[in-house]
Amino acid sequence: MARPVTREVKLKNGFYLELRRRGEHKGMKIWRESKVQIDMAIRRYENTYDVHYFGEVMNGKVVK
């Protein structure tokens, strides 16, 4: 068994959303460069996954 991660995860600048299977608590994060691309990804995955939009990340922090 491997050691758990002790460092904080650094997110790239851009837009993020999380895809979860229906009823699951954990999912995978999807990164896109622009708002237009993230809107297309939301439309693509909304039929098969629960889509949670995080927003824009700048310098490792979520911008409101």
C-alpha positions in Angstrom: 0.0 0.0 0.0 1.3 3.5 -0.9 1.8 6.4 1.4 -1.0 9.1 1.3 -0.2 12.4 -0.4 1.1 15.0 2.1 1.4 18.0 -0.3 -1.4 20.2 -1.3 -2.6 19.7 -4.9 -1.9 22.7 -7.1 -4.6 23.5 -9.7 -3.8 25.0 -13.0 -5.3 28.3 -14.1 -8.6 27.7 -15.9 -12.1 26.5 -15.4 -13.0 23.3 -13.5 -16.0 21.0 -13.1 -16.5 17.7 -11.3 -18.2 14.7 -12.8 -19.8 12.2 -10.4 -21.7 9.1 -11.1 -25.2 9.2 -9.9 -25.2 8.7 -6.1 -21.4 8.8 -5.7 -19.6 11.2 -3.3 -16.3 11.4 -5.2 -15.7 12.3 -8.8 -13.1 13.4 -11.3 -12.2 16.9 -12.0 -12.2 18.2 -15.6 -10.1 21.3 -16.6 -10.7 23.5 -19.6 -9.0 26.8 -20.7 -12.1 28.9 -21.5 -15.7 29.4 -20.4 -17.0 28.4 -23.8 -15.1 25.0 -23.6 -16.5 24.4 -20.1 -20.0 25.1 -21.2 -19.6 22.6 -24.0 -18.3 20.0 -21.6 -21.2 20.5 -19.2 -23.7 19.9 -22.1 -21.7 16.8 -23.1 -21.6 15.1 -19.7 -24.9 16.3 -18.1 -26.9 13.3 -19.4 -24.7 10.6 -17.9 -23.1 12.2 -14.8 -23.9 14.6 -12.0 -22.0 17.7 -13.1 -20.8 20.2 -10.4 -19.2 23.4 -11.7 -16.4 24.8 -9.5 -15.6 28.0 -11.3 -12.5 29.7 -12.5 -9.2 29.0 -10.7 -6.5 31.7 -10.7 -3.1 31.1 -8.9 -4.4 28.0 -7.2 -7.6 29.6 -5.7 -11.2 29.6 -6.9 -12.3 33.0 -8.1 -16.0 33.8 -7.3 
